[in-house]
Amino acid sequence: MRNHFETLARGGYMARGVVYLLLGGLALTSAVYGGGGAEGSSDALSTILGWPFGRILMGLVAIGLAGYVLWRLAQGLLNADGVDDDWKGFAGRVGSLISAGANVFLALTAARMALGGSGGGDSNGEENASAWLLQQPFGPYLLGIAALGIIVAGLIQIWKGAAKEYRKHVKIPSTHANALNFVCQFGLIARGVLLAVVGGFIFYAALTVSPDSAGGISEALDWVHALPFGRWLYGIAALGLVAFGGYSIIQGLYREVDAPDASDVRRAVPGVS
């Protein structure tokens, strides 16, 4: 059981890495040729369909992303990483649950595309999710809390990269350690910045009760492109997404994965024997 779960978790990191490598690669191509208009994650997935055996590969990505969701749930609900019961550990576990929720939509998109459906409808997934949340009781408050959670998750990711906190769980071999650590740091910091920008978009959507104001990574990249020296910053951000894809693959290879067992479930869910 543990070996199977560990394989799913590692495959999940690899699948996330592929998505971010493609996402960053598409954005980098746009930067090199002078455009903005960053592509979204579903566009990155669509690239896979053009490869030989594209649907089979897409199915493997979908399975990998599903495994990643399960692992993030295990981190958040079962404390699979064994973090301390303090605010830092609580924030990390909440971040794991937010990540699991976000990647559910990506896994479903990949599965639908593998089965012959279209993934384009999920290009504005943040807007659709925000619209759904705003329709719930106390919707603007719930969306605001979610936005603050995303901003905090982005800031934590920046801190993890700058302080090399990822090394607590990712045991990078000494061979090429400097290069691999640079990839990890650069990827985490760049993705953390973009994640904080995404949280800002969603918080503004909560304040204005307007889901149209919400946005994802592609909108965050477009915002960066509109800044002074935007083309250069856009290119750096695109390289950062590629680096984050590399970081995800490094996690798939070298991260410690303590797969949960029945005793972990019993501790997390009172009354289960």
C-alpha positions as CSV (number, residue, x, y, z in Angstrom):
1,M,0.0,0.0,0.0
2,R,2.7,2.4,1.0
3,N,4.8,1.7,-2.1
4,H,1.8,2.2,-4.4
5,F,0.9,5.5,-2.7
6,E,4.5,6.7,-2.9
7,T,4.5,5.9,-6.6
8,L,1.3,7.9,-7.1
9,A,2.8,10.8,-5.1
10,R,6.0,10.8,-7.1
11,G,4.1,10.5,-10.4
12,G,2.0,13.4,-9.3
13,Y,5.0,15.7,-8.8
14,M,6.3,14.6,-12.2
15,A,2.9,15.3,-13.8
16,R,2.8,18.8,-12.2
17,G,6.3,19.3,-13.5
18,V,5.3,18.5,-17.0
19,V,2.4,21.0,-16.9
20,Y,4.6,23.8,-15.5
21,L,7.4,23.1,-18.0
22,L,4.9,23.5,-20.8
23,L,3.2,26.5,-19.2
24,G,6.5,28.2,-18.7
25,G,7.7,27.2,-22.2
26,L,4.7,28.7,-23.9
27,A,5.1,31.9,-21.9
28,L,8.8,32.0,-22.7
29,T,8.0,31.6,-26.4
30,S,5.6,34.5,-26.2
31,A,8.2,36.6,-24.4
32,V,10.9,35.9,-27.0
33,Y,8.6,36.7,-29.9
34,G,7.4,39.9,-28.3
35,G,3.9,39.0,-27.4
36,G,1.9,39.0,-24.1
37,G,-1.2,36.9,-24.0
38,A,0.1,34.1,-21.8
39,E,-1.5,30.7,-22.1
40,G,-3.3,28.9,-19.3
41,S,-2.8,25.4,-17.9
42,S,-5.4,23.9,-20.2
43,D,-3.5,25.3,-23.1
44,A,-0.3,23.7,-21.8
45,L,-2.2,20.4,-21.6
46,S,-3.4,20.8,-25.1
47,T,0.2,20.8,-26.3
48,I,0.5,17.2,-25.1
49,L,-2.3,16.1,-27.5
50,G,-0.1,17.1,-30.4
51,W,2.6,14.7,-29.4
52,P,2.8,11.0,-30.6
53,F,0.5,8.9,-28.5
54,G,-0.8,12.2,-27.1
55,R,-4.0,10.8,-25.6
56,I,-2.1,8.0,-23.8
57,L,0.3,10.5,-22.4
58,M,-2.5,12.8,-21.4
59,G,-4.1,9.9,-19.5
60,L,-0.8,9.3,-17.7
61,V,-0.7,13.0,-16.8
62,A,-4.3,12.8,-15.5
63,I,-3.4,9.8,-13.3
64,G,-0.3,11.6,-12.1
65,L,-2.3,14.7,-11.2
66,A,-4.9,12.6,-9.4
67,G,-2.0,11.0,-7.4
68,Y,-0.7,14.5,-6.6
69,V,-4.2,15.5,-5.3
70,L,-4.3,12.4,-3.0
71,W,-0.8,13.2,-1.7
72,R,-1.7,16.8,-0.9
73,L,-4.9,15.6,0.9
74,A,-2.7,13.3,2.9
75,Q,-0.4,16.1,3.8
76,G,-3.3,18.4,4.7
77,L,-5.7,16.0,6.5
78,L,-3.4,13.3,7.8
79,N,-0.3,15.4,8.4
80,A,1.8,13.0,6.3
81,D,4.8,15.2,6.6
82,G,4.6,15.2,10.4
83,V,4.7,19.0,10.7
84,D,4.4,20.7,14.1
85,D,1.1,21.7,15.6
86,D,1.9,25.4,15.4
87,W,0.8,28.2,13.1
88,K,3.5,27.4,10.5
89,G,2.4,23.8,10.4
90,F,-1.2,24.7,10.2
91,A,-0.6,27.2,7.4
92,G,1.3,24.5,5.5
93,R,-1.5,22.0,5.9
94,V,-4.1,24.5,4.8
95,G,-1.9,25.3,1.8
96,S,-1.8,21.6,0.9
97,L,-5.6,21.4,1.0
98,I,-5.9,24.5,-1.3
99,S,-3.4,23.0,-3.7
100,A,-5.4,19.7,-3.7
101,G,-8.6,21.6,-4.6
102,A,-6.9,23.6,-7.3
103,N,-5.3,20.5,-8.9
104,V,-8.6,18.6,-8.9
105,F,-9.8,20.8,-11.7
106,L,-6.6,20.3,-13.6
107,A,-6.7,16.5,-13.2
108,L,-10.3,16.5,-14.4
109,T,-9.4,18.6,-17.4
110,A,-6.6,16.3,-18.3
111,A,-8.8,13.2,-17.9
112,R,-11.5,14.8,-20.1
113,M,-9.0,15.7,-22.8
114,A,-7.5,12.1,-22.7
115,L,-11.0,10.8,-23.3
116,G,-11.5,13.0,-26.3
117,G,-13.3,16.0,-24.7
118,S,-12.3,19.7,-24.8
119,G,-10.3,21.3,-22.1
120,G,-10.8,24.9,-23.2
121,G,-13.7,25.5,-20.9
122,D,-11.4,25.4,-18.0
123,S,-9.2,28.2,-19.1
124,N,-11.1,30.6,-16.9
125,G,-11.4,28.1,-14.0
126,E,-10.6,30.8,-11.4
127,E,-13.4,32.9,-12.6
128,N,-15.9,30.0,-12.6
129,A,-14.8,28.9,-9.1
130,S,-15.1,32.5,-7.8
131,A,-18.5,32.8,-9.4
132,W,-19.7,29.6,-7.7
133,L,-18.3,30.7,-4.3
134,L,-19.9,34.1,-4.5
135,Q,-23.3,32.4,-5.0
136,Q,-22.9,30.7,-1.6
137,P,-24.1,32.2,1.7
138,F,-21.6,34.8,2.8
139,G,-20.0,34.2,-0.6
140,P,-17.9,37.4,-0.8
141,Y,-16.4,36.7,2.7
142,L,-15.6,33.1,1.8
143,L,-14.0,34.2,-1.4
144,G,-12.0,36.9,0.4
145,I,-10.8,34.3,2.9
146,A,-9.8,32.0,0.1
147,A,-7.9,34.8,-1.6
148,L,-6.0,35.7,1.6
149,G,-5.1,32.0,1.9
150,I,-3.7,32.0,-1.7
151,I,-1.7,35.2,-1.0
152,V,-0.3,33.7,2.2
153,A,0.5,30.4,0.3
154,G,2.4,32.5,-2.3
155,L,4.4,34.4,0.4
156,I,5.2,31.1,2.2
157,Q,6.4,29.7,-1.1
158,I,8.7,32.7,-1.6
159,W,10.0,32.2,1.9
160,K,10.6,28.5,1.3
161,G,12.6,29.3,-1.8
162,A,14.6,32.1,-0.2
163,A,15.4,30.2,3.0
164,K,15.9,26.8,1.2
165,E,13.2,25.3,3.5
166,Y,12.4,22.8,0.8
167,R,15.6,20.9,1.8
168,K,13.8,19.6,4.9
169,H,12.0,17.1,2.7
170,V,13.9,17.2,-0.6
171,K,17.2,15.4,-0.2
172,I,19.2,16.6,-3.2
173,P,22.3,14.6,-3.9
174,S,25.7,16.4,-3.8
175,T,26.2,15.9,-7.5
176,H,25.1,19.1,-9.3
177,A,23.6,20.3,-5.9
178,N,24.3,24.0,-6.7
179,A,22.5,23.9,-10.0
180,L,19.6,21.9,-8.6
181,N,19.2,24.2,-5.6
182,F,19.2,27.2,-7.9
183,V,16.4,25.7,-9.9
184,C,14.4,25.0,-6.8
185,Q,14.9,28.4,-5.3
186,F,14.2,30.3,-8.5
187,G,11.1,28.2,-9.3
188,L,9.6,28.6,-5.8
189,I,10.2,32.3,-5.6
190,A,8.9,33.0,-9.1
191,R,5.8,30.9,-8.7
192,G,5.2,32.3,-5.2
193,V,5.1,35.8,-6.6
194,L,2.7,34.9,-9.3
195,L,0.5,33.0,-6.8
196,A,0.4,36.1,-4.6
197,V,-0.7,38.1,-7.6
198,V,-3.4,35.6,-8.4
199,G,-4.6,35.9,-4.8
200,G,-4.8,39.7,-5.2
201,F,-7.0,39.3,-8.3
202,I,-9.3,37.0,-6.4
203,F,-9.4,39.3,-3.4
204,Y,-10.4,42.2,-5.6
205,A,-13.1,40.0,-7.1
206,A,-14.4,39.4,-3.5
207,L,-14.4,43.2,-2.8
208,T,-16.2,44.0,-6.0
209,V,-18.4,40.9,-5.9
210,S,-17.3,40.4,-9.5
211,P,-16.0,37.0,-10.6
212,D,-14.8,38.6,-13.9
213,S,-12.0,40.2,-11.9
214,A,-10.5,36.8,-10.8
215,G,-7.6,35.4,-12.7
216,G,-5.0,32.6,-12.8
217,I,-1.4,32.3,-13.7
218,S,-1.9,33.4,-17.3
219,E,-3.6,36.7,-16.1
220,A,-0.8,37.2,-13.5
221,L,1.7,36.9,-16.3
222,D,-0.2,39.4,-18.4
223,W,-0.2,41.8,-15.4
224,V,3.6,41.4,-15.1
225,H,3.9,42.1,-18.9
226,A,2.1,45.4,-18.4
227,L,4.6,46.7,-15.8
228,P,7.5,48.9,-16.6
229,F,10.2,46.8,-18.2
230,G,7.4,44.3,-18.5
231,R,8.8,42.2,-21.4
232,W,11.9,41.5,-19.4
233,L,10.0,40.8,-16.2
234,Y,7.6,38.6,-18.2
235,G,10.5,36.6,-19.5
236,I,12.0,36.2,-16.0
237,A,8.6,35.0,-14.7
238,A,8.3,32.5,-17.7
239,L,11.7,31.1,-16.8
240,G,10.6,30.9,-13.2
241,L,7.6,28.7,-14.2
242,V,10.0,26.5,-16.2
243,A,12.2,26.3,-13.1
244,F,9.2,25.5,-11.0
245,G,8.4,22.6,-13.3
246,G,12.0,21.5,-12.8
247,Y,11.6,21.8,-9.1
248,S,8.5,19.6,-9.3
249,I,10.4,16.9,-11.1
250,I,13.2,17.2,-8.6
251,Q,10.6,16.6,-5.9
252,G,9.4,13.5,-7.8
253,L,12.9,12.1,-7.7
254,Y,14.2,13.1,-4.3
255,R,11.4,14.1,-2.0
256,E,10.8,12.1,1.1
257,V,7.3,10.6,0.9
258,D,5.9,9.1,4.1
259,A,2.8,7.4,2.7
260,P,-0.1,7.2,5.2
261,D,-1.4,3.9,6.5
262,A,-4.5,2.8,8.5
263,S,-3.2,4.1,11.8
264,D,-2.8,7.6,10.3
265,V,-6.4,7.6,9.1
266,R,-7.6,6.5,12.6
267,R,-5.7,9.3,14.3
268,A,-7.1,11.9,11.8
269,V,-10.7,10.7,11.9
270,P,-12.1,10.1,15.4
271,G,-14.3,7.0,15.7
272,V,-12.6,5.1,12.8
273,S,-11.2,1.8,14.1
